[in-house]
């Protein structure tokens, strides 16, 4: 059984046992106490990796991206396009999320909030005070306090500055942070081995307090993610047609084999060969596609920013936290940045590094995040299909903008 299936089984079992325990009137205090300890220990083990992992990934990712953009050519063009489209994805999540969450049953949502003990809404500081807090006077203190936004800003500046050093100076610094990120990912893999137990404990505690309302809330969340992801995937067709200059039917036929592989494997990497074949069928420059598509597989996940925004909005709704426009804007920006700098590893490995910081930055509790990780296996099929569709659409855009004749080296050409 795959790890994703084991986590999903742990969630389903925890919800069923917890709901049964609450319905039958069993003595719950000892069981809830034990489940709380087990679930909290597992969640804290994941939390301890977030700050060092995010900092290391931002430093190395921004330094690498800045060097690529500065070099120009197809790589710089592709990365610039990826950033714009990922930001647009986050904005789509911010626009559709509140509308779709409005369809959540008020009674069911109130039950979830009551059962979880809804958190107090954090105070919103005045704009001047918030802007002053963006620059950390003490980065180490910001890391210790989990102040994600100032810490991310410092990591951005650190990565950009490291990229400006001579290679013999920057390489030891960046190697240190690359090794740090890899070390944190090893710890995450160890912790995820216990994910079925941790998710079972957390799900048991939630279901025991609110019954089957927990399952209904998660089902609505899954449907919401699927709707937003399908909207993004469909939007790639007119993008390829009107901006990329390809014919609608030809693009649909060219991308279909890659979509089939993506749906069956949930892996963009496994979909790379049919994507390259689809690019050839579209008449794109083969040398250019050989650069853009692997880069897109590693860095360009169109569904991720919208998904991160939806996760934050859903957890805020379930926790009783009201987010203002400035909070949602922060979430969109962090979601875009996290998607760019976190490598294309399996979603479970990078889930907390990508999804937790935006929520933490705006004061949304992340205790429900493991439950959303467990059910993320279902919309992940749609994520991958939309991602490969966007990869081929982006390749068509870069091909049209670069205007590189077949057989030329796209890496050597200037930006169009």
C-alpha positions in Angstrom: 0.0 0.0 0.0 1.3 3.4 -0.9 2.1 6.0 1.7 -0.8 8.2 0.5 -3.2 5.3 0.8 -2.0 4.5 4.3 -2.5 8.2 5.4 -5.9 8.2 3.9 -6.8 5.0 5.6 -5.6 6.4 8.9 -7.9 9.5 8.4 -10.9 7.4 7.5 -10.4 5.0 10.4 -9.9 7.9 12.8 -13.0 9.7 11.7 -15.1 6.5 11.9 -13.8 5.4 15.3 -14.1 8.9 16.7 -17.6 9.5 15.4 -18.7 6.0 16.7 -17.1 6.8 20.1 -18.9 10.1 20.4 -22.2 8.7 19.3 -22.1 5.7 21.6 -21.4 7.7 24.7 -18.2 5.9 25.6 -16.0 7.5 28.2 -14.0 9.8 26.0 -11.6 11.7 28.3 -8.8 9.1 28.5 -9.0 8.4 24.7 -9.1 12.1 23.8 -6.2 12.8 26.1 -4.1 10.1 24.6 -5.1 11.1 21.0 -4.3 14.7 21.7 -0.8 13.8 23.0 0.0 11.5 20.1 -1.4 13.9 17.5 0.3 16.9 19.0 3.7 15.2 19.2 3.5 14.2 15.5 2.4 17.6 14.4 5.1 19.3 16.4 7.7 17.0 14.8 6.6 18.4 11.4 6.4 21.9 12.7 10.1 21.9 13.8 11.2 21.5 10.2 9.2 24.3 8.7 11.3 27.4 9.6 14.8 25.9 8.7 13.4 24.2 5.6 11.5 27.2 4.2 14.5 29.5 4.9 17.0 27.2 3.2 14.7 26.6 0.2 14.0 30.3 -0.3 17.7 31.2 -0.1 18.8 28.6 -2.6 15.7 28.9 -4.9 15.9 32.6 -5.2 19.6 32.7 -5.8 19.2 30.1 -8.5 16.2 31.8 -10.1 17.9 35.2 -10.1 21.0 33.7 -11.8 18.8 32.1 -14.5 16.8 35.2 -15.2 19.9 37.3 -15.3 21.4 35.0 -17.8 18.5 35.7 -20.2 17.6 33.4 -23.0 14.9 30.8 -22.9 15.5 30.0 -19.2 14.9 33.6 -18.1 11.9 34.0 -20.3 10.4 30.7 -19.0 11.0 31.6 -15.3 9.4 35.1 -15.7 6.4 33.5 -17.4 6.1 30.9 -14.6 6.1 33.6 -11.9 3.4 35.6 -13.6 1.1 32.5 -14.2 1.7 31.3 -10.6 0.7 34.6 -9.2 -2.4 34.5 -11.4 -3.2 31.0 -10.0 -3.0 32.4 -6.4 -5.4 35.3 -7.4 -7.8 32.8 -8.9 -7.8 30.9 -5.5 -8.3 34.2 -3.7 -11.3 35.1 -5.9 -13.0 31.7 -6.1 -12.3 30.5 -2.6 -14.5 32.8 -0.7 -17.3 32.4 -3.2 -17.2 28.6 -3.0 -16.7 28.6 0.8 -20.0 30.5 0.9 -21.7 27.3 -0.1 -20.5 25.6 3.0 -23.4 24.7 5.2 -23.6 27.4 8.0 -24.9 24.9 10.5 -22.3 22.3 9.7 -19.5 25.0 9.8 -20.8 26.2 13.2 -20.7 22.7 14.5 -17.1 22.3 13.3 -16.1 25.6 14.9 -17.7 24.7 18.2 -16.2 21.2 18.3 -12.7 22.5 17.5 -13.0 25.4 20.0 -12.7 28.2 17.5 -9.6 30.3 17.9 -9.9 34.0 18.8 -9.6 36.2 15.8 -6.1 37.7 15.8 -5.8 41.5 16.1 -5.1 43.2 12.8 -2.2 45.7 13.4 -2.4 49.2 11.8 -0.9 49.3 8.3 2.1 51.4 9.4 2.9 49.0 12.2 2.5 46.0 9.9 4.9 47.5 7.3 7.5 48.2 10.0 7.2 44.6 11.1 8.2 43.4 7.6 11.9 44.1 8.2 13.1 41.9 11.1 15.5 43.8 13.4 16.6 40.4 14.7 16.2 37.6 12.1 17.0 34.9 14.7 14.2 36.2 17.0 11.8 36.3 14.0 12.7 32.6 13.3 12.2 31.7 17.0 8.8 33.4 17.1 7.7 31.8 13.8 7.3 35.3 12.1 7.1 33.9 8.6 6.7 37.1 6.6 9.8 38.9 8.0 11.8 35.7 7.9 10.9 35.1 4.3 11.8 38.6 3.3 15.2 38.2 5.0 15.7 34.9 3.2 14.8 36.6 -0.1 17.4 39.3 0.4 20.0 36.8 1.7 19.5 34.6 -1.4 19.7 37.6 -3.8 22.9 38.9 -2.0 24.5 35.4 -2.1 23.8 35.3 -5.9 25.7 38.5 -6.4 28.9 37.1 -4.8 31.7 35.6 -6.9 31.1 31.9 -7.4 34.0 30.8 -5.1 32.4 32.9 -2.4 28.7 32.0 -2.9 29.1 28.3 -3.6 30.1 27.4 0.1 27.1 29.5 1.4 24.6 28.0 -1.0 26.0 24.5 -0.5 25.4 24.8 3.2 21.7 25.8 2.7 21.2 23.1 0.1 22.5 20.5 2.5 20.4 22.0 5.2 17.2 21.7 3.1 18.1 18.1 2.2 18.6 17.3 5.8 15.2 18.7 6.8 13.6 16.7 4.0 15.1 13.5 5.4 13.6 14.4 8.7 10.2 15.1 7.1 10.3 11.6 5.4 11.0 10.0 8.8 8.1 11.9 10.4 5.8 11.0 7.5 6.4 7.3 8.1 4.3 7.8 11.3 1.7 9.9 9.4 -1.0 7.2 9.5 -0.8 7.1 13.4 -0.6 10.9 13.7 -3.5 11.5 11.3 -5.6 8.8 13.0 -5.1 10.5 16.4 -5.9 13.9 15.1 -9.0 12.7 13.1 -10.2 10.7 16.1 -10.1 13.8 18.3 -12.0 15.9 15.8 -14.6 13.3 15.0 -15.2 12.4 18.6 -16.1 16.1 19.3 -18.1 17.0 16.2 -19.2 13.6 14.8 -19.7 13.1 11.1 -19.6 16.8 10.5 -15.8 16.4 10.2 -16.2 14.1 7.2 -18.7 16.4 5.6 -16.3 19.4 6.0 -13.4 17.5 4.5 -15.6 16.3 1.6 -16.6 19.9 0.8 -13.0 21.0 1.0 -12.0 18.2 -1.5 -14.8 19.3 -3.9 -13.7 22.9 -3.6 -10.1 22.1 -4.5 -11.2 20.1 -7.5 -13.5 22.9 -8.8 -10.7 25.5 -8.6 -8.1 23.2 -10.1 -10.4 22.3 -13.1 -11.0 26.0 -13.7 -7.2 26.6 -13.8 -6.7 23.6 -16.1 -9.4 24.7 -18.5 -8.0 28.2 -18.6 -4.8 26.8 -20.1 -6.5 26.0 -23.4 -7.4 29.6 -24.3 -4.0 30.7 -23.0 -2.3 28.3 -25.4 -4.6 29.2 -28.3 -4.6 33.0 -28.0 -1.2 33.7 -26.5 0.6 30.6 -27.7 -0.8 30.7 -31.2 -1.7 27.0 -31.5 -5.0 25.6 -32.9 -7.5 24.5 -30.2 -8.0 21.0 -31.5 -4.4 20.4 -32.1 -3.5 21.5 -28.6 -6.2 19.3 -27.1 -4.9 16.3 -29.0 -1.3 17.0 -28.2 -1.8 17.4 -24.5 -4.2 14.4 -24.0 -1.5 11.6 -23.8 0.3 13.6 -21.1 -2.9 14.2 -19.2 -3.7 10.5 -19.3 -0.3 9.6 -17.8 -0.7 12.4 -15.2 -4.1 11.1 -14.1 -2.8 7.5 -13.7 0.5 8.2 -12.1 0.0 11.6 -10.4 3.5 12.5 -11.5 4.5 15.4 -13.7 7.9 13.8 -14.2 6.4 10.6 -15.6 4.3 12.8 -18.0 7.4 14.5 -19.4 8.0 12.1 -22.3 4.4 12.5 -23.7 4.7 16.2 -23.1 7.8 16.4 -25.3 6.0 14.3 -27.9 3.1 16.7 -27.7 5.4 19.7 -28.1 6.8 18.2 -31.3 3.2 17.5 -32.5 2.5 21.2 -32.0 5.5 22.1 -34.1 7.4 23.8 -31.3 11.2 24.1 -31.4 12.5 20.8 -30.1 15.6 22.3 -28.5 13.5 24.9 -26.7 10.9 22.4 -25.5 13.8 20.2 -24.2 14.7 23.1 -21.9 11.3 24.6 -21.0 9.4 21.4 -20.2 11.8 19.8 -17.7 12.2 23.3 -16.1 8.4 23.5 -15.9 8.1 20.0 -14.3 10.5 21.1 -11.5 9.3 24.6 -10.8 5.9 25.3 -12.5 2.9 23.8 -10.7 0.0 25.9 -11.8 -2.4 24.3 -9.3 -0.2 24.9 -6.2 -0.7 28.6 -5.4 -4.5 28.3 -5.7 -4.5 25.2 -3.7 -2.4 26.8 -0.9 -4.8 29.8 -0.8 -7.8 27.4 -0.6 -6.2 25.5 2.2 -5.6 28.7 4.2 -9.1 30.0 3.6 -10.7 26.6 4.5 -8.7 26.3 7.8 -9.6 29.9 8.6 -13.3 29.2 8.0 -13.2 26.0 10.2 -11.2 27.8 12.9 -13.4 30.9 13.0 -10.6 33.2 11.9 -11.7 36.1 9.6 -9.1 37.1 7.0 -9.1 40.6 5.6 -7.9 41.7 2.1 -4.4 42.4 3.3 -4.1 38.9 4.9 -5.3 37.2 1.7 -2.8 39.3 -0.3 0.0 38.0 1.9 -1.2 34.4 1.4 -1.2 34.8 -2.4 2.3 36.2 -2.4 3.7 33.6 -0.1 1.9 30.8 -2.0 3.5 32.0 -5.3 7.0 32.3 -3.8 6.7 28.9 -2.1 5.7 27.2 -5.3 8.7 28.6 -7.1 11.3 27.7 -4.6 10.2 24.3 -3.4 11.4 21.7 -5.8 9.0 19.3 -7.6 9.2 16.7 -4.9 6.2 14.4 -4.1 3.4 16.6 -2.6 3.4 14.8 0.8 7.1 15.7 1.3 6.7 19.4 0.7 3.1 19.8 1.8 3.9 21.4 5.2 6.8 23.5 3.8 4.5 24.9 1.1 1.2 25.1 2.9 2.0 26.0 6.6 3.9 29.3 6.2 1.1 31.3 4.5 -1.4 30.1 7.2 1.0 30.9 10.0 1.8 34.3 8.5 -1.8 35.4 8.9 -2.6 33.8 12.2 -4.5 30.7 11.0 -4.1 27.6 13.2 -2.5 24.7 11.3 -3.8 21.9 13.5 -6.2 20.8 10.7 -3.4 20.7 8.1 -2.6 17.0 8.6 -6.3 16.1 7.9 -6.2 18.1 4.7 -2.9 16.4 3.7 -4.7 13.0 4.1 -7.5 13.9 1.7 -5.2 15.7 -0.7 -4.6 12.4 -2.4 -8.0 12.8 -4.2 -7.6 16.3 -5.7 -3.9 15.5 -6.4 -5.1 13.7 -9.6 -6.6 17.0 -10.8 -3.6 19.0 -9.7 -1.2 16.9 -11.8 -3.5 17.0 -14.9 -3.8 20.8 -14.7 0.0 21.1 -14.1 1.0 19.2 -17.3 -1.6 21.1 -19.3 -0.1 24.3 -18.1 3.5 23.1 -18.8 2.7 22.5 -22.5 0.8 25.8 -22.7 3.7 27.6 -21.2 6.1 25.9 -23.7 3.9 27.2 -26.6 4.0 30.7 -25.2 7.8 30.7 -24.7 8.2 29.3 -28.2 6.1 32.0 -29.8 7.8 34.8 -27.8 11.3 33.6 -28.4 10.8 33.1 -32.1 13.7 30.7 -32.3 14.1 28.9 -35.6 14.2 25.1 -35.6 17.7 23.9 -35.1 19.0 27.0 -33.4 20.2 26.9 -29.8 17.6 28.7 -27.7 19.9 29.1 -24.7 22.1 31.4 -26.8 19.4 33.6 -28.1 18.5 37.0 -26.5 15.2 37.7 -25.0 12.6 38.6 -27.6 
